[in-house]
Amino acid sequence: MNFGYSQIFLLIWIIAFWVFYALTYGKVEAKHERSMREKYKITSRWGPLFGVTLLVYTILIFLYFFHHGFANWWKIPLDNDPVKIVAMAIMCFAFLLNILFILSVARSIKTGVEKGKRPKLVTTGIYHYIRHPAYFALCLAVFGTFLIISNVPMLIFLLCTIVVVYGLTREEEKKLIKVYGKEYEKYKNPNLKEGKK
């Protein structure tokens, strides 16, 4: 069986993503979420959907790797080398965003999980530029994957991912306001003056 460079790239990308996640944020994510539930009575309706989104994303990539014909299901005419090269660059940038996300939040979450304290609000590093870098990175990665596997199922999945990420970010904003109050409001709206909205 011959594998194309885009198949190999996507397989390496998704394996690297899960290995990186398991070795970094994945080690503390469940404990962090549990402590948020216990301390602040915060639950997530969108979190399970986000998990399903990541699972489906992984399955789609494996399907493309082992069954290249999947790309031809209701094909959208974007299948050419320049588009695939741009897509790979977008996905590499998305992976870099994930690394910057981990570097920015690592100490804060570790303190919250290990010492039982409220995690420090992170506003530096990548958070100086993007409020939700991990979610933005996923949208970029799925968009890049759509450019490689340019068919109707991937387009539908991309749109579903955007909806899930939007719902999750709205939920996350409410959670952060509950935990950090005015500190987060000020970070979210740096031009907001005291007492005014």
N, C-alpha and C positions, 0 to 999 in steps of 0.2 A: 504494500500500500504506500503510495506517495503522498506526503503531506506538503501542502503549500506553506510558504513563509508566514502567511497571515494566520494559518491554523497553529503553527508552532509558536508564533508570538503570543496569541491569545492563551494558549495552554500555559506557557511560561508565566504570563502575566497573572493569571488567576491562581496558579500555584504559589507564586511569590506573594500575592496579596494575602492568601490564607495563612501562609507560613509567617509572614510579618505580623499579621493580626494575632495569631496564636502566641507568638513570642513577646508581644508588647501589650497592647490594649486588651486583648482577649484574656490575659491573666487576671486583670482586675475589674473588668467591665461588670461581671455578674455581682461581685461584692459591692461595687460602687452603686449599682442600681438598687440593690437590696438596702443599702444604708440610706439612700435617698427616700425609698418607700417608708422605712421605719422612722426616720427622723422627721421627714417633712410631709409624710402621707401623700407622696407623689406616685401615681401610677401612670403607665403609658398605654394608651389605646393603639397608637401607631407603631410602637416598638415591635410587637409580633409580626405585623405586616412588613416591617423593614427587614426582619430576619428572613421571612418568606421571599422577599425581593432578592436578597443576596443568594439564597438557595437556588431560586429559579435562574438567576443570572449565571451562576456556576454551571447549572445543568445545560443551559443554552450554549455556553462555550464548549463544554464537553461534547454536546451533540454536534456542533460544528466541526470539532476536531475529528471525531470518529465517523461522522457522516457528512462529508463536505457538500453533498447534495442538498443539505438543509438550507444552504444559502440561496438555492434556487426556488424555494417555496414562496410563491407570490413575490417574485423578485422585483426590486426597485432598481432602475438602471444607474447605479453609482459604482458598479464593480470595475474599478480600474486601479492601476498601481499608484498614480499620484494621490488619489483619494485614500487609499490604504496607508500610504506613508504618512499623510497628514493625520489620519486616525491613530496610528501608532505613536506619533509625537504627542497628540492630545492625551492618550492613555499613559504615556510616560510622565507627562506633567501631572496627571491625576494621581499617579503613584507618589510623585514628589510631594504633592499636597498632603497625602496621607502621612508621609514621613514627618513633614513639618507640623502636622496636627499632633502627632504623638510626642514630638520634641517639646511642643508648647504645653501640653496638658499633663505630661507624665508626673512631674513633681507634685502638682496640685492634687491629682487623683490619688497618688500614693499616700500623701499625707492624710487625705480624707478616709481612705480605706484602712491604713495601718494604725493611725492614731485616733481615729474616730472623730476627728475635727471636721468642721465645715471646709470643703475644698476652697482654696483661694480662687477668686474669679480671675480667669486668665484673659488678659487684654493685650498681651505683648506677642511677639513672634508673628506667626501667620494670622493670629486673631486681631492683630492691628489692622489687617486689610480685609479679612473675611470673618463674619460672625459664625458661620457653620462650615468650616473647611472640609470636614469629613463627608458631609452630605453633598457639598458642591463637587468634591472629588468623585463621588459615586456617579453623580449625574454626568460629569465629563467622561468618565470611564464607559458608561453605558452608551453615551452618544458616540464615542470613538468606536465601540463595538458595533453599533448600528451602521457606521460608515463602512466597516469591514464586512459585516453580515447584513447587507442592505436588502432586507425583505420585509414584508408586512408583519410577520410575527415579531421581529426585532423592533419595528417601529411602534407596535402596540405596547411592547414591553417597555420601551423608552418612555412613552407617554404615561404608562402606569407608574414607572419609577419616579417621574417628576411629580405626579400626584401624591405618592407616598412620602416623598422627601418634603414636599410642601406641607403636608399634614404634620409630619414629624417636627419640622422646624417651628411651626406655629405652636405645637405642644411644648417644645423645648423652650421657646420664648416665655411661655406662661410659667413653666417650672423655674426658670432662672430668675424671673421677677419675684416669684414666691420665696426663693432662697436668698437672693441678694438685694431685692428691693431697689432702692434708689441708686445703689451702686451699679446695678445692671442697666437701669434706665439711662443713667449718665453715659455709660459705655455705648449703649445702643444709639443714643441721640446726644452726641458730644456738644451740640449747640443748644441743648435744652437748658434753659435757665431755671434756677430754683423757683419752685412754686408755679411755673408756667409750662404749658404743653403746646 
